[in-house]
Amino acid sequence: MGAGRHAAQGGAPVAALGPARASRGCLARRTHPFGRRRDGKAGASPPHSAALATGGGRRIRRNGGAAHAVSRRRCRGAPACCRAGAGTATRAQRAATRRWLKVVATLVETLLLVVEVFEQEGVAYALAGGMAANLYRSEVRATEDLDLSVKIRPPQGVALADALRARGWTVTPIAKGVHQLRLTRPGYPRVDCLVAGTDFEEAAIDRALEMAVAGRRLRVLCPEDLIVLKLVAGRARDFDAAGDMINTLGDRLDSAYIRGWLEQFGVESRWQQALEEAERQRGQA
């Protein structure tokens, strides 16, 4: 779960970049293009609002409610028959597709189990990482673990850990001095939790959007904050994701907000790099 916690230059943690003011935000406008509006009404649906990381012919609710099939050629990382079409798939490829879709189902199940504990313990959270990015990009990417941003106050820490352990989860710090917890449980994918430790990380959780996932309304980082986290991390795959999100969302993104935070973190040039990556991707389409 390195995205957002480490910058590319020297691997410095975000916290070392200094606290940033949270005066701007993707909810500064009356509505956000995706998720639940400030007045409580639903906004427009993101490209994959009802399917976090689905593919291979599964049907999803998309763009205001119309049913569409996820394009098989839009699922990078999916088995070959998901991308090429079931008509030409071999038996082995179809078996690989079934395994891949089982991974997706397990990810969603895991997300709901963990979020249930967070909500019961009153812990603020937001879905982050690859599954969150898939909500805002045209090309769904396969992922095999979960990333959550969480805001844990000192009195909540022990009670939350006890509640998770009571449900079979092992809770361990990822590394000394790094505000990340890893949740593991036999038969389930790992869950990496970034514990908010900067003004930006806390404000990003506060700005999270509500989206319908598997019949539940869950909190998801807004696209601007995801892009900021990815560009601060600065890895090639992060620029790839940011470019895809820029192309998918276009002028619905609050680019001034993104640039403002990147400037606070001292990596403002990465916005231009992300725009160049987006242009490169358009040229390959």
C-alpha positions in Angstrom: 0.0 0.0 0.0 2.8 2.4 -0.8 0.7 4.7 -2.9 0.4 8.0 -1.1 2.7 7.2 1.8 6.0 7.5 -0.1 7.2 9.9 -2.6 9.4 8.8 -5.4 12.3 11.0 -4.5 14.2 9.4 -1.7 11.1 7.4 -0.5 10.3 10.2 2.0 7.0 9.6 3.8 4.2 12.1 3.1 4.3 13.1 6.8 7.9 14.3 6.3 6.7 16.7 3.6 4.9 18.7 6.3 1.3 19.3 7.1 -0.8 20.9 4.4 -3.7 23.2 4.9 -7.1 21.6 4.1 -8.8 24.8 3.0 -9.5 23.5 -0.5 -11.4 20.3 -1.3 -13.4 18.4 -3.8 -16.5 19.2 -1.8 -15.8 23.0 -1.9 -18.3 23.1 -4.7 -21.9 22.5 -4.0 -21.8 19.1 -5.6 -19.1 16.6 -6.7 -19.6 15.0 -10.1 -19.7 11.6 -8.4 -21.1 10.2 -5.3 -23.5 11.8 -2.8 -23.9 15.6 -3.0 -23.6 17.9 0.0 -27.5 18.3 0.1 -27.7 14.5 0.4 -28.9 13.8 -3.1 -27.0 11.4 -5.4 -24.7 12.9 -8.0 -23.7 11.4 -11.3 -22.5 7.8 -11.4 -18.8 7.2 -12.0 -17.8 4.8 -14.8 -17.8 1.7 -12.6 -19.9 2.8 -9.6 -21.6 -0.6 -9.1 -18.6 -2.8 -9.8 -15.3 -2.1 -8.0 -13.1 -4.4 -10.1 -15.4 -6.6 -12.2 -14.9 -7.8 -15.7 -15.3 -10.8 -18.0 -18.8 -10.1 -19.2 -20.4 -9.3 -15.8 -23.1 -6.6 -16.1 -22.9 -3.4 -14.2 -24.9 -0.3 -13.5 -23.2 2.5 -15.2 -23.7 6.2 -16.2 -26.9 7.0 -14.5 -28.3 3.5 -14.3 -28.2 2.0 -17.8 -27.0 -1.6 -17.8 -23.8 -2.3 -19.7 -21.4 -5.1 -19.9 -17.8 -4.4 -19.0 -15.7 -4.4 -22.1 -13.6 -7.5 -22.2 -10.8 -5.5 -23.8 -10.9 -3.0 -21.0 -9.9 -5.3 -18.2 -6.1 -5.1 -18.0 -4.7 -7.9 -15.9 -7.8 -10.1 -16.5 -7.4 -13.6 -17.9 -7.0 -13.8 -21.7 -10.5 -15.0 -22.4 -11.9 -12.0 -20.5 -10.0 -9.7 -22.9 -10.4 -11.6 -26.1 -14.0 -12.9 -25.7 -15.4 -16.2 -24.5 -16.1 -17.5 -28.0 -12.4 -18.0 -28.6 -11.4 -19.1 -25.1 -9.8 -22.4 -24.3 -10.9 -24.5 -21.4 -7.9 -23.4 -19.4 -8.7 -19.7 -20.2 -12.3 -20.2 -19.0 -11.0 -21.8 -15.8 -8.7 -18.8 -15.3 -11.6 -16.4 -15.8 -13.6 -18.2 -13.1 -10.7 -18.0 -10.7 -10.2 -14.3 -11.4 -13.9 -13.5 -10.9 -13.8 -15.5 -7.6 -10.9 -13.2 -6.5 -13.1 -10.2 -7.3 -16.1 -11.6 -5.3 -13.7 -12.3 -2.3 -12.4 -8.8 -2.4 -15.9 -7.3 -2.2 -16.8 -9.7 0.6 -13.7 -8.8 2.5 -14.4 -5.1 2.1 -17.9 -5.5 3.5 -16.6 -7.5 6.5 -13.9 -5.0 7.5 -16.1 -2.0 6.9 -18.8 -3.5 9.1 -16.3 -3.5 12.0 -15.1 0.0 11.3 -18.7 1.3 11.3 -19.6 -0.5 14.5 -16.6 1.0 16.2 -17.2 4.5 14.8 -14.0 4.6 12.9 -14.0 6.9 9.8 -12.7 5.2 6.7 -12.5 5.5 2.9 -11.7 2.9 0.2 -8.4 3.8 -1.5 -5.9 2.1 -3.8 -6.6 0.1 -6.9 -10.2 -0.7 -6.2 -11.1 2.9 -5.6 -9.2 4.0 -8.7 -11.2 1.4 -10.8 -14.3 3.5 -10.0 -12.9 6.5 -11.8 -11.1 5.0 -14.8 -12.1 3.5 -18.1 -9.8 0.5 -18.0 -10.5 -1.7 -15.0 -7.3 -3.2 -13.5 -7.1 -6.5 -11.7 -6.1 -6.2 -8.0 -5.7 -8.8 -5.3 -5.7 -6.8 -2.1 -7.5 -3.9 -0.4 -6.4 -0.5 0.7 -8.3 1.7 3.1 -7.6 5.1 4.6 -8.7 5.3 8.2 -8.9 7.9 10.9 -8.3 6.2 14.3 -8.3 8.3 17.5 -6.2 7.0 20.4 -9.3 5.8 22.4 -10.5 3.8 19.4 -7.3 1.9 18.6 -7.5 -0.9 21.2 -11.2 -1.4 20.9 -10.9 -1.6 17.1 -8.1 -4.1 17.2 -10.0 -6.2 19.7 -13.1 -6.1 17.5 -11.2 -7.2 14.4 -9.4 -10.0 16.3 -12.7 -11.2 17.6 -13.8 -11.7 14.0 -10.7 -13.7 13.1 -8.4 -10.9 11.8 -4.8 -10.6 12.7 -3.8 -6.9 13.1 -0.1 -6.1 12.6 1.9 -2.8 11.9 3.5 -2.9 8.5 6.7 -1.3 9.6 8.0 0.6 12.6 7.4 4.3 12.3 5.0 3.9 9.4 1.3 4.6 10.1 0.0 1.5 8.4 -1.8 -1.6 9.7 -2.2 -4.9 7.8 -5.2 -7.1 8.4 -4.9 -10.7 7.5 -7.3 -13.7 7.9 -7.1 -17.2 6.4 -9.0 -17.4 3.1 -9.2 -13.7 2.6 -7.0 -11.1 0.8 -4.9 -8.8 2.9 -6.2 -5.4 3.9 -3.7 -2.5 4.2 -4.9 0.4 6.3 -3.3 3.8 6.0 -3.8 5.5 9.3 -4.2 9.2 8.7 -1.3 11.2 10.1 -1.3 14.4 8.1 -3.8 17.2 7.5 -4.2 16.0 3.9 -4.9 12.4 4.8 -7.5 13.3 7.5 -9.2 15.8 5.2 -9.3 13.3 2.3 -11.3 10.9 4.6 -13.6 13.7 5.5 -14.2 14.5 1.8 -14.8 10.8 0.9 -17.9 10.2 -1.3 -20.6 7.7 -0.6 -21.1 5.1 -3.4 -23.3 2.0 -3.8 -21.2 -1.2 -3.6 -22.8 -4.6 -3.5 -26.0 -3.1 -2.2 -24.3 -1.1 0.5 -23.3 2.6 0.6 -19.6 2.8 1.3 -17.2 5.6 1.5 -14.6 6.1 -1.3 -11.8 8.6 -1.6 -12.8 11.3 -4.2 -10.9 11.1 -7.5 -8.9 14.3 -6.8 -7.5 12.9 -3.6 -6.6 9.6 -5.2 -4.7 11.4 -7.9 -2.8 13.5 -5.4 -1.9 10.3 -3.5 -0.7 8.6 -6.6 1.3 11.5 -7.9 3.0 12.0 -4.5 3.9 8.3 -4.6 5.3 8.9 -8.1 5.8 5.4 -9.4 5.2 4.5 -13.0 2.0 2.6 -12.2 0.7 5.6 -10.3 1.2 7.9 -13.3 -0.5 5.3 -15.4 -3.5 5.3 -13.1 -3.6 9.1 -12.8 -3.4 9.5 -16.6 -6.3 7.1 -17.1 -8.4 8.9 -14.5 -7.7 12.3 -16.1 -8.8 10.9 -19.5 -11.9 9.3 -18.0 -13.1 12.3 -15.9 -11.9 15.2 -18.0 -13.0 18.6 -16.9 -15.1 17.1 -14.1 -11.8 17.0 -12.1 -10.9 19.9 -9.9 -7.4 20.4 -11.3 -6.8 23.5 -9.3 -7.3 21.5 -6.1 -4.9 18.8 -7.3 -2.2 21.3 -8.2 -2.6 23.1 -4.9 -1.9 20.0 -2.9 0.9 18.9 -5.1 2.5 22.3 -4.6 2.1 21.9 -0.8 4.0 18.6 -1.1 6.7 20.1 -3.3 6.0 17.9 -6.3 3.9 20.3 -8.4 5.8 19.3 -11.6 4.1 15.9 -11.4 0.8 17.3 -12.5 2.3 18.2 -15.9 3.9 14.7 -16.0 0.4 13.2 -15.4 -1.1 15.3 -18.2 1.6 14.1 -20.5 0.9 10.5 -19.5 -2.8 11.1 -20.2 -1.9 12.4 -23.7 0.3 9.4 -24.3 -2.6 7.0 -23.4 -5.0 8.9 -25.7 -2.5 8.4 -28.5 -2.5 4.7 -28.0 -6.3 4.4 -27.8 
